[in-house]
Amino acid sequence: MKLLRYFILCFVFSIIFVPDLSSSEENIPFNRVVIHNLKITFYPDERTFSAEDTITVPEHLLPEFQFFLHKGLNPYSPSSDVMISINQSSQDIPHESYSVKLPTGVNTFVLKYGGSVHNPSLSGKKKLFNPIQAQGIISEAGIYLAGSSFWYPVFNGEFVKFNLLIELPSEWDAISQGERTLHKKDNNSTYVRWESNEPQEEIFLIGARFIEYSQSIGKIMAMIFLRTPDKGLADKYLDAIVRYINMYESLIGEYPYKKVAVVENIWESGIGMPSFTVIGPKFIRSHFAVNNFFPHEVLHTWWGNSVFPHYEKGNWSEGLTGYLSDHLMKEQQDEGSSFRLRILQKYAEYLLKNQDSPVTAFKLRTGSSSEVIGYGKSLMFFHMLRLQLGDRIFTEAIRDFYQKNKFKRATFADIMKSFETVSKKNMKREFEQWIIRPGAPLLKLGEVKIDREKEGYVLSAVIEQKQHGKFNLNVPVAVTMKDKEKAYQTTVRVDKKKVEFKIFLPSRPVRLDIDPEFDIFRRLERDEIPPVISQVIGAEKIVAILPSSSDKNLLKAYRSFASALAISGSNEIDIKLDTEIDSLPQDCSIVVLGLENKFVSKVFSMLSKYKVVLNHKLVKIGRTEIMLENKSIVLTARNPDNESLNILFVFSNVPEGLQELGRNLSRFSGFSYAGFEGRSSINIIKGRWNNISSPLTVFIPDEKGEIISAELGELMPRKPLITPQNIFSEEAMMQSIRYLSSEELKGRGLGTEGLDKAAEYIALKFQEAGLKPGGDKGKSYFQTFEDWFRGEKTSELILKNVVGIIPGKNPEWSEQSIIIGAHYDHLGTECVEYYDDEVDAYCPGANDNASGVAVLIELARVLNKSLNPERTIIFVGFTNEEKGKSGSRYFVNNMKEYPADKCIGMINIDTVGQIKKKKIFILNSVSAKEWQYIFRNSVSNTGLDIDFVTEELDVSDQIAFHNAGIPAVQLFSGPHPDYHRTTDTADKINSSGLVKTALLLKLVIEKLSNQEEPLTRISN
């Protein structure tokens, strides 16, 4: 957030800007930049500083000009011929204005000043920005100064270059933009110099007692500044810097600065500056910050911090940054369509309370309503441009825009020029209808019919634009056909208010979908918008209905919850007992509280549409079950008596946490349901309902005239604009699967040479990964044992598990361990199809379980490089899972150095190679109450959805650990027709799913390896 620009726009100028597509004529000539040569000394314990600034003023400002400075800093010039006078000051703004007159022919003068910048709080109305962020702070805890702090002389919207020499106490350090050219310490002080030869909109300075971690990435220095030692966290960000810089340089062009830094702030925040990002102490440690927030801010280094928006003509940088970071990350996880749907849903909610505005009216984010246009609509505009022109032209155009406008102010017109140059097309109509014009199309599908032709069918339909005026649209269309897995896809040009189209099809159509992946920025119909929490708690009026039959404590807690909702945004809340009303209100949003509520059956009738089952013991959403002990559940549904309004249903058996939950529920406003645990209301589940119906979907009657609700056919997979550099190697995992399922190993049957070769292969990979041997006497990767196998003949076999170890570093947890396992044996020649006849046939076992072994090996490689765990991680390739699970049973019974009763958990990776519809199943999750919470909080950003199978199934090696009292789960990609057959081959493996599974497991293992408390065992 450029708060200096915000203050200048709000307080300095009182101008109404007319949106247009004119180019920026301000190319920041170097002779129009203010140059600061600053020497500054901080006294944090006294909350003060002193400064001397040698300022070079551009010629166009001479000889008389103004600057702004924080109140109370008392500036003066040691030169008697430099005249400085204070202008009239206002109590409403945090700075003072000064007039300066320089002698003729002089453009440089020295200014000395000093004092305090300490604004930990502001009184008055609700604030748009954190007051420290807005005004800055110098304190014993840390320093945060921005242009909006006016801690240096700020000229009226001029760009700056600077040389900043800082002196602080010896244990302190400081960060600013540009390159660090001096860094030294003595017994009393730290001296650091930052130089920026690139034009900047403002100067930032952050200081605290930092621990620095750094490494060079080619010409760029990567730097992490933390307030407490944490090498593991620093390594995560250093790895992320390498990943994101490489990705965006290949997409856009060379990184514009000489450093990338991550700085831990003194308050919870997330702020991107040119060449560094400041993140709060809790937020910086979250998975979301590393994988979602941080890439967005890194990309702002290109868009917004080196190519600068001409704010008065519209801020394009947030939409383009959002598209190439937030949307791109979701696109890389196969979640692009759901991300775009959420944008359209926010727009629909926005229209209920706000007048629409054009994208060019957006300057800076000042609330959620401005975000809908400046982020959402702008982002969708770039998406539509990409679909219209193709990935190659789109990428070349943004690279052209960057190269031509680096360190300049730019407008939407400059973006249009680059797209026209590269595409050789006139793009004015596209830019005008989406950027200058407010509003969005509202589409209607009608007059659908089919006709039989000799070689197929002809489907005809009409697309109508119902909004005022027309848009020129390329509308995606998908037709699902009988007995065809894949949908037929095409695009229809809709450049009139009403367009009829025809599609020739090889098979009978059963379903027609318009814009099925939400590629057009448009107004949604109500049925396309599932109920979400914000639609209730943000309503003008709410009626909260309490269960009169609840016990007194719970009733009081429900009342407190309802009262607390006022904090979440509603203007008016009417709280009533269910005995005080006869029917659900039809003119406002409703909150129904408690299972004892007399209206609960009506709520359940609507929730059943979303496959929700709720009783006093558990809630089941789809296939996910949550036991309700110590839980609070929030669910949304339509009002059965007025489906244009929504109901919020709340159930809890934790009265002590309900008031706090009411205050904080707005944090989950975009979700349809959420679950919480304990008095602190820790979130354990959240999600959005799938759309039940859409007016842009039509089911076509069959030959008998009957309508069957067919599922949407498989759509063409889309490649992301750029593929990320994965830390897990998809190819390495596929090589392992191809080898383990090859003819050389003949199905890895018990007692065969192929099984021994598989064990040797795993041991070799563990050695290459650098794992410590964990087998016999700690000198071998093999844990050998005798086992009796009875087949056609009886023979005594020597079997072996393969064991590798990443030792934990915490001596207090020296005996504790986490086990990650996968069985490597299979059936050999004993396939389901050929038990007797075909002796040459064998079961390759690519999915079962070469896939699990491949993920195990790759996890070992990556984690041994990136993780320095508190407790030990043990990787095991188990033998003989298929015929009695003796490998895992032997391992559990012979855990000596890391005893079984000290093992906090086990994860079994078995048959994970055929993930469909992004679904991964977690079996036996009831073995510890924390499993579901850990997996749910790890799955975001992996591109997977989780289904918890809560039945206690005796299906794989995790059972041996269950029987020993160790919490254990199995990851499973679901049933498949090739199970134990000759057709279980490597070519059927979903290789991208292996990467997603490995990423999910990495996050889970990182959590388990470092959390203080072991898992709570609730089932044997």
N, C-alpha and C positions, 0 to 999 in steps of 0.2 A: 504494500500500500504506500503510494507516494504521498505522504501526509504534507510535505512541504508544498507540493503542487496543489493539494486540497486547500491549504490555508491561503495560498496565493489566489486561487480561483474564487474562494469564498470571501476573503477579507480585503484583498488588494484590488481585484477587478469586480465591478458590478455590471457585467456585460452579458447580454443575451446573444448566444451564438446560433446562427441559422445552419442546420445540417446541410451539407452539400458534398460533392465528390471532387472538390478542388484539391490540387496537390499542395503539399507543404513547400513554401518557398524559403523556408528557414533551414539552410544546410549547415548551420553552425560554423561559419568561417572562423578560423583559428584566431584572427585578430579581434573577435567579438567575445572571447572567453575571459572571464575574470580569473586571475591566477593568485592563489593564496600560498604564501610561504610562512607556515605556521609553526611557532614553538610554543608548546603548551605543557604545563606542569600540573599534575593532579595531587590533591591532598584528600584522599577518600575519607579518612576519619573525621576531617573537618567539613566534608561535603563542599569543598571549594576547589577552584582552579585559578591559575593565572596564565595569560596568553599574550604573545606578541605576534602580530600578523603583518607581514610585508605584502601589501596588496598591489597588484598591477591591474589597472583599470583599462578596459578596451576604449578605443578612441571615440566610439559613437556615444559614450556616456559623458565625456569630458566637456567642460571643466567642472560642471556642477551636477551632482547626482545624490541619490539616497541609498541608504542600506538599513536593514533591520537587525536588531540584536536583542537577546533576552533581557528582560527587565532587570535592572539593578546591577549591571556589569560595568557601568561607568567608563565608557571608552574615552580615550584621549590620544592625541598624537604628540610625540616629543618634538615634532617640527613646528615651529611657531608660525610658519607661513601656510600651514594646513588648517583651514577653518572648519570646525565641526560644531554643529548645533543640534539640540534635540527638538523634535517636532512634538506637536500635541499628542499625548498618549491617551489610550482608552483602557478602562478597567476590564473590558471584555476579551481582550486579546493578550497573549503572554509575552509580547515583544514590544519594543519601542522603535520608533523611526527616527533616523538621524539624517541631516543634510550635510554634505561635504562640498567644499570648494577648494580645488587645487590651483596652484599658480600656473600661469600659462606655460605650456611646454612640458609640464610634469604629468606623468601618468602612474607614478608609483608613490605610495606613502606608507608609513608605519603606523599601526594602530595597536595600542596596549589596552588591556581590559582584564577583568577578573571578578570572581565572586562565586555565587552559589547557583546551581541548577538542581533543584530538588522539589519535585512535584509528585509525591506518592499518591495523592488523591485530589479529586476535583469535586466540588459540590455542585448542586443544581440539577438540571434536567438529565434524563438518560443520555449517556454518552455513546457516540458512534464508535469511538476508538478507546483503547486502553489509555488512561491518562499519562502513564509513564511513556508509552510509545509516542503519544502526541507531543509531550512537553519535555521528556527526558529526565534523567536522574543522575546525580553523583552522590554515592553513599558508600558506607563501609562494606556493603554487600557487593556492590558492583557499579559500573558506569554504563549508561545507555544514552547516546546522544545522536540525534538525526538532524536533518535540515530544519524540521519543524520545531526543534528545540531552540533554534536561533542562537546556538552556542558560538558561532562564528558569524562575521558580517555577511548577511544574505542580501544579494542584490536582486532587483525585481525581475525574477524569472530568468536570469542569465545563467549560462552554463559555467562550470568552474573546472580548473585544473589545480592540483595542489601538491605541495611537499610538506608533510606533516611530521614534525619531530616531537615525540611524546616522552615525558619523564614521569614515572610512577614509582611507588614503593617497590623494593627489590623482589618481593614475592608476587608482584602483579605483572600482567601483560596486557597488551592492547591490540586491537584489530581494526583496520579500516579498509577502504578500497585500494586498488592498485597493487604495487609490488613492494614487498618489504626489502629495503635496501640497507637497514641497520638493525641489529638486534644484539644488545650486550647488557650484562648485568654486573653490578659490583655489590659491595656489602650493603649499600643503602638504597640503590635505585636500579630501575630497569629503564633502558633507553631503546626506543624503537622508532624507526622512520618508515612511513608509508608514502609512496610517490605514485600519483596518478597523472600520467601524461595524456590519458584519454579524457575527453570532455565528460563531465558528470552533471547530473541535475542537482545533486546535493552531496554533502559530506557526512558520512556516518563514523561513529567511533564507539567501540564496545571495549570495556575493560573489566577485569576481575582477576582473581587468583586462579590462573589457568594451568592445566597440564597439557602440553602440546604433543601431538603425534603427527608426523608428516612423512611424505614420500613424494618423489618426483614421478610425474607421468609424462615422459617426453619433455616438452618445453614448459609444462604446467606443473606447479607445485600444489599438491593436495595437502591440506592442513586441517586438523581436528583440534579444537580447543575445548577441553572439558574442565569442569570445576572440581571433579574428583577423579582419581585414577580409574580407568576402565579401558584396558587395551582391547578387550573383546568388542566393546561398542565402537571404539575407534576403528577397528579393523572392518566392521560392518560398513561404516560410512566410507572408508577408503576404498573398499571393494565397490561400493555403490557409485562413487565418483568415477572410477575407471569405467564402469559399465555404462553410465549415462553420458559421460563426455564422449566416449567412443561412438555411442549410438547417435547422438545429436550432431557430432561433427560429420559423420557419414551422411546424415540426412540434410543438414542445413549448410554447414561450412565450418571453418576453423573457429575454435573457441576464442572469444575476443579479448580475454584477459590472461594474465600470467599465473593466476592462482585460483583455486577453488577451496573454500574453507567452510567448515561447519563449526558453529560457535554455540555453546550452551549458555542460554540466557539466565537472568536472575529471576524472571517471572515466567509463567506459562505463556508461551507465544509461538508464533511461526511466521517469520518475516524474512523475505528475500531481498537482499541488497546486491548491487553489482559486485560479483566475484565472491560473495559469501552469504551464508544463510544462518540466521539466528533462531534457535529452537529452545523452547522451555525445558526445564529439568525432567519432568515426567514425559512430556511429549517426545523428546529426543530419543527416549528408550523404547518407544512403541514401534511395532512392526509397520503400522500405517505411516509413521513419519519417514521411515527409511524407504518404503516402497511406493508411496503415493504422494505425500507432500513434497518430499525432497526432489524427485525428478521434475515436478512442476516448477519449483523455485530454480533449479539448475537451468531449465529451459528459459526462464525469465531473463537469464543472462544474455541470451540472444534477443528475445522479444520483450522490450520494455527497459532493459538496462544496457543495451548497446545500440539497438534501433529503437528510438524513443517515440512514443505516440505523440501526435499533435493533439493534446487532450481537447482543445477547443473545437476540433473538427471530428471528434469521436475517438474513443479508445479501442483500437482493434487488438491490442496486445493480449488482453485476457482471453478473448475467444480463440485466437490462434494458439496461445500457450495451452489453454484447456484442451484443444483438439489434439495437439501433438504431445500431450503428456497424459492428462486424466483419461481422455478417450482412447488414446493409443495403448495405455496400460491395460484397459479393459478389453480392447480389441485383441491384444496379444493373449488374453486369457479366454477368448471366445465369448466375451460378455459385452460386445459393442452394442448389440441391439437393445439389451436391457438397460444399458447406460443411457442410450438415446431416448428410450421410453420414459425414463425418469425425468429427463429434461422437458419432454413434452407434457408430462404430468404436472411438473412445477409451473409451466407456462399456463396450463388450464386453471390451476389454482390461483395463479397471479391475476388472471383476467376476472376472477370473481370479485376482486377487491380493488383493482387498479385500472386506470386508463392506460391503454397500450401506448407505446412510444417507439420511435425508430432506434436502430442500433447506434446511429451517430449521436444520439442524445446522451449516450452513456459516457461519462467521464471517468469516474472512480466508483468503486463499490461503496455504497452508503447503507446497505441493508439487503435483505433477501430479495426484495422486489427489483432492485437495480441489477442484482446478480442474474435474474431470469433473462434479462435482455442482453446485458453486457457480456455475460459468460455463455449462457445457454443458446440464445438465438444466434449470436455471433459464431459460436462453435459449430452449430448445425449448418450455418452458411458455408463454412469451410468444408464441411463434410459433403454437402451437395455439390460444391465446386469440384471436389475430388472425384465424385462418382460421375459427373458430367464429362470431365476432361481426361480421366484416367490417372493412375498413380504416377506414371513417368512425367507427364506434363505438369501435374500438380507439384511434384517434388522439384522439378527444374524451375518452376515459377517461384516457389518460396526461396530457393537458393538465389535466384536472380534478385528477388526483393531484398534479401539480406546483403548481398554484395553491393548493391547500388545505394543502400541506405544506412550502412554501418556508421554509427556515431553521428546520425542525423535524425531530425524529426521527420516522421513519415505519417501519411494519412491512408485511408482506404483507397483514395485515388492512386496513390503510389503502388499499392498492392495490385489494383486493377491494371495499371500499366505493365507490371511484370507478367501478369497472367495473359494479357493481350499480346505482349512481345513473344512469349514462349508458345502460346497456343495458336497465334496468328488469327485470332477471332476477336470480334467486337463483344466485349463483356459488359458493356454499359447497362444493358437491360437487366442482367442478372444482379449486378451490384445495386442498381436503383431499386428493384422490387424487394430486395431483402435488407438493404442497409439504410436507404433513405426512407422507404415507405414503412409505416407501422403495420402491424397486423400479420395474419397468417391465413392460409387457405383452410376451409372446412369442407372436407370431401364427403360425398355420399355415393354409394354404390347401388345401382338399381337395374331393372329390366334384364335380368340374367336369364339366358335360355341356351339350349343346345340343340343342334341339328345333326342328324346322322348323315355321313357321306360315305362313299364306297370304301375309302381307305382310312376312315377315322371319323372324327367329330369336329364340328365347328361350334365354338363357344362364343357367344356375343353378350356384351354387357354395356352399361352406360356409367361413366364417371361424371359426376356433377359437382361444380364448385358452388357452395351455398353462401359464401361470404360476400360482402359488398365488393364489387369489382372482380377482376380476374388476375390470376397468376399464371405464368408460363412454367409448366411443371413437366418433369420426366418422372412418371409414376411407376414404381416397380409393381409387378403383378406376378403372382405365383398360383399355379393350378395343380391341385393334387388329383391324380388319376387312379382309376381302379387298377389294382394289381401292379402298381408301379411304386417302387420305394422312393424314387426321386421326383420332386415336383418339377413341372415345366415352368421356367422363369423367363420373363421378358419385361420390356419397359414400354409404357404407353405415353405418347406425347399428349399432354392435356393443356392446350393453349387457348381453349374457349371455355365458356361457362358450362357447356355440356358437350361431352365427347363420347361417341359410340365407337367401340373397338371389337374386332373379331380375332380369335386365335384358333389356328388349325392344330388339332391334337391327334396323336396316334391311338389313344385309348380314351375310354369314357371318363369325363371329368366328374369328380364327386365333391370338389370343394374349390372355391375361388377366394383368394386373399389379395387385398389391395394394400400395398406398403407393409408387408408382413414384418419387416425388420426395422421399421420406423426410421426410414432414410430421409423423409421429407419433414421440414419444420412445418407443423400444421396444428390446428386446433383439434384436440381429441373429443370424441363423443364420450358421454358419461360412462358407457359400458366399457370403454377402453381404459378407464381410470379406476383401478381397484381402490377400495377404501384404505386410507392410511390415517395414522394418529393425528397428523396436523389438521386434517379436515374437521376433526372434532374439537380439539383443544384450541384451535385458532379461530373458531366460529365466533360470531358476534354475541350469540346467546347459547348457553348450555343449560339443560336441565339434568341434574345429577340425582339419580334415584337410588336411595339407600334401602338395604334389606331390613325391614322392621323386625324380623325374627332372628337376626344375628345376636350373639351375646354382646353385652354392653361394651367390652373392651374393643372388639372388632368393629362394632357399629361406630364407636367414637373414632377409631382409626380411619374408617371409610369416610367419615365426615371431614376429618382433617385432610385426607387425600383430595376430596372434592374442593375444599377451600383453597388448597395449595395450587390447584389448576389455574387459578386466576393469575398466578405468577407466570404460567406458561403461555399466556397470551389472550385468553378470552376476556371480553369486556364485561360480561354479565353471567353470573352463575346462580341458578335457582336450585337450592338443595331441598329435596322432598323425600319423605318415606314412601315406600311402595304402597302403603295403605292409604296415602293421601290422594292418589290419582287412579283413575279407572282404566286408562289406556295410554299407550305411548304417545307423547306429543308428536305432531306432524309438521310443526313449523320451526323446529330448531334442532340442533345437535343434542345427542343424549349420551349420558354416561350411566350405565347400569352396573351396580356394584354388588358382588357376592352371589354365590351359588344358591343362597336361600331366597334371592329376590324373586318375587312372583312373576316378573316378566322374563325370567331366564329362558323359559321354553321358546318364547318368540325369538330371542337372540340366537338360541341354538338352531332354530329352523333356518336362519340365514347363514350361520357358521358352517352348517353341514355342507353347504355348497362348496366350501373350501376344504372339505375332508378333515374337519376338526372334530375330535371326540374329547369331551371333558367331563370328569366326575371328581369326586372328593379325593381320589388317589392319584390320578394322573391326567395329563393332557396329551393327546396324540394329534400331531399335525402332519398329515401325510403318513409316512412310515416312522417318523421320529416321535419317540415317547419320552416324556419328562415326568418323573415322580414329583408330586406336588409338596412333599414335606419341605418346609422352610423356603417356600417359593411364592412369588407373586407373578401373575400372568395377566397380560394386557392383550386383548384381541379386538379387531374392528370388523364391522359388518354393515350392510345396508339396513336402514330402517324398513321393516317389512310393510309398514303402512304408508311410507313415502320414500321410495328408493333413491330420490335425489338427495336425501340426507343420510347421515351415517350415525352409527352407534359405537361407543367404546365400552367394551365389557371388561371389568376388572375383578379378578379374584385373588385373594391373598390369605395365607395362614401365618403371615408375619406382621402383626399389627404395628410393631415398633418401627417398621421401615416404610410404612405407607405414606406418611407425610413427606418424607424426603423424596420418595419416588414421584409424588405429585409435583414437587418443585422441579425435578430434573427430567420429567417425561418429554419435554420439548426436544431434548437431545436425540430422541428416537422418532421425531416427527415424520420422517419419510418412510417409516415402516408400517406394515399392516398388523404385525404382531411382535411381541417382545416378551421375554421371560427373565426374571430376576431372582437372585438367591440371597437370603439372609437379610439382616437389618440394614446392611450397607447397600442393598439392592444392586449387587454385582450382576451385570448383564450376562446371561448364559445362552440366549437365543434371540434372534431377530430375523425378520424377513418380510417379503411382500407377497401378497396373494397373486397367483396367476390370473390373467384375464379369463373369465368364464365365457364371455361372448363379446363379439365386436360387430358393429354395424358395417364394417368393411370386410367381413367374412360372410360368405354365403355357402350353405350346404345344398348341393344340387340333387334333386330327387333321382332315384334309380329308375330302371325300366318299369317297375311296378308303381312308380309314383311315391315311394317311401323315402323319407329323408333320414339318413344315417349320419351322425356326427363323426365324420372321419378326422383323424389327426392330420395336421399339416404335413405334407410330404417333405422328405429331406431336401433342404436347400443347399445350394452350392456353397462349399466352404470358401471363406474369404481369407485371403492373406492379409496380415496387418501391413500397414504402410512400411514398417521396417521391423525386422525380427530382432528381438533383443539378444545380446550375447549371454547365453545361459551359463550359469555356473555348473550345471549338470550337462554332460555330453549325451545327447540323444543317440548319436552314432556309436559311442562306446557301449551303451547299453544294448543296442541292437546287435553289435558284434558279439557280445556275450551270449545273447539269446540265440543267434545263428549258430554259434559254436556248440552250445549246450544242447541244442535240438538237432544237431547235424547227424548224418548217417554214421559218422565216425564214432559217436557215442551211443548209437543204437537205443536211444530211449532211456539211458541211465538206470537200467533195471538193477535190482538188488543182486549183489554177488557178481556183477559183470565188470569187465575191463572199462566199459564206458563210464560206470559210476566212479571208478577210481580216477579216471582222467578228469572227470568233473571236479572231484575233490582237489586234485592237484592244480587245476586251473584257478579255483577260488583261492587256494593258499598262495599261489603266485601273485594274484591280484591284491591280496591283503598285504603281501610283502612289498609290492610296488607302491601301494598306498602309504606305506610306512607304519603299519599297525604293528604293535608288539605281539609276538606269538602268545597264544593263550591256551595251547593244547597241553600235551603230556609234559609234566614237570616244568612248564613255562618255556621250554626250549624248542617246541615244534608248534606249528599251526594245527596239527592233527590231535584230536582227542580220540584215542582208539579204545575199542571194547569188543567183547564177544557177544554174539547174538545168534539165536537159533531161528532159522527160517525153514518152514515146512512147505515145500511145493511138490513137484513131481518126485523129488528125492529129498532126503534130509541131509543137511550138511551144516557144519559149524562155520560161521562166517566171522571175519574180523571187519568190523564197521568203523567208520570214523566221522565224527563231526569236525568241522573246520572252524577254528576260533581265532579271532584277532581282537586286540584291545587298544582303546585310546585311554590311557590312565587319567584319573581325576587328579586335580591339583590340591584339593582341600584335605588336609591331613585328618580333620575331624570326621570326614566322610570316607575314610580310606577303604572301608569294607563295603561301601554301598555301590550299587551298580544299576545300570539300565541295560536290558538285553534287547538287541535288534536281531531278529532271526528270519530265515527263509530256508525251506527244505529244498535240497538239490536233487533228490532221487525222483524217479518216475517209474513207469510200468515196464520199461523195456519192450519186449515183444507181446506182452499180455494185454493187448488192446481190447476194447469192448467188442469191436467187430470181429476180431480174429483170435479167439482163445485157442483154437486147435488147428485150423486149416493152413493159415499162411505163416509159416515159420519165418519167412524173410521180412514180413511186415513188422514195423515197430511204431511205438507211440513217441513222437518227437518231444511232446511236453513243452512246447514253446511258452504257452501261457501258464501251464501247470507243471513246474513252477520256475522255468528258466527266467520268466519275467520278474519274479520276486528276487531271485538271486542276482539278476542284473542290477536291480535297484539297490540291493544290499551292497554290492561291490562299489557302485558309484557313490552311494552315501558315505561309505568308508573313506573313499578317496577325497571327497570334498570336505567332510567334517574334520578329518585329520589335519587338513590345511587351515581351515577357517575357525575351528572351535578349540578353545582351551577350557575344557569343562571342569566344573567343580567336583562332580562325581564321575566315576569310571563308566565308559560306554563299551559294551562287549558286543561284537558282531559274530554271529554264529550261522554257518551253513549246516543245517541239520540233515542227517541221513535217515533213511527208512521212515519217512512220514507215511508213505502209502500203505505199509503193511504193519501197523501197530504203533507207530510214533515212538519207536524205541530210542531214536536219537535224542529227541527232546527229553524223554523220561530219564535217560541216562545222564544227560547234562544237568538236569535239575537235582538229581540225587547225588551228584558228585561236585557240586559247587563248593570249593574249599577256600581259596584265597578271597573270593567274593561270595560269602554264604547266602543261601536262598532267603533266609529271614531278613537279610539286609538289602535285598533287591527291591527297588521301589516300583518297578514296572517292566513289562515285556511287551514288545510290539512284533507281531508275526506278519510278514509280508508274503502272502500266498495267493497267487493267481490274480495279478493286477494288470494284465496286458491287454485286456479288451474292454477298456472304459468306453461306455456309450452314454451320450447325452450328459457328459461331464460328471457322471455319478460314480462316487466311490462309496463302498459299504464298509462300515465299521462294526465288526461282530464282537459280541461279548463285552460291550461297553459298560454293562452293569457291574463289572468286576471292581470298579472304583468310581465313586461319585464324580471325581474331577475329570474323567476321560472326556465326557461330552463338552464340558466347558473348554478344555485345552484344545480339542480338535476344532470346535467352532471358532475359537479366537485365532486359530492358525490358518484356517482354510481361505480366508479372504485374500485376494491377490494371487491365488494359485490357479484359478480357472476351473476349480472343482466344486461340486456340490456334495454334501455329505448326507448319507442316510444311516442312521444308527439302528442296527438290528439288535434289539434288547433281549431276545430269547437266548438262553444259555445253550449254545450249540457245541456239541462234541465233534468238531469237524477238522481240526488241524492242531499244530504243535502248541498253540497257546494253552491247550487243556492241561498239559503236564504242569504248567506254571500255575494255573488255577488250582489244581489239586494240592499244590504246595503253598497255597495262600497268597500267591503273587498276583497282583492286578495285571491282566493281560488282555490284549485285543488283537484282532486280525483285520488287516486291510484286504479287501476283496473287490474285484471289478464286476462281479455278478455272474450268474449262470450263463453258460454259453454252449452251443450245440456241439462243439468240438471236444467236450470234456472226455478225457481218457480215450481219445480216438486218434487214428492216424492223421486226421485232418487238423490237429492242433499244431500248426506250423508257424514259422516266424513271419511269413508274409501277412498274417492276419493280426499281427500285433499293432496296437495303437501307440506308436512310438512317442508322439507328443504327450500322451497320457502318462507315460513313464516319467517324463520330466516333471509333470505336475505332481505326480505322486511323490517323487523324490523331494520336491520343494516342500510339500505339505509335511512330510516326515522330518525334514531338516528343521522346520520351525517347531514341531512338536518336541523333537529331541533336544533342541536348544533350551526350550522351556523346562523340560524334565531334568536336564543336566545341571541346572543352576537354581531351581526353586528351593526355597528353604525347607518346606514341609514335604515329606513323602506322601504318596497317594493314600487316600483313606480306603481301606479294603472293606467292601460291603457284601461280597459274595464269594463263596468258595466253589 
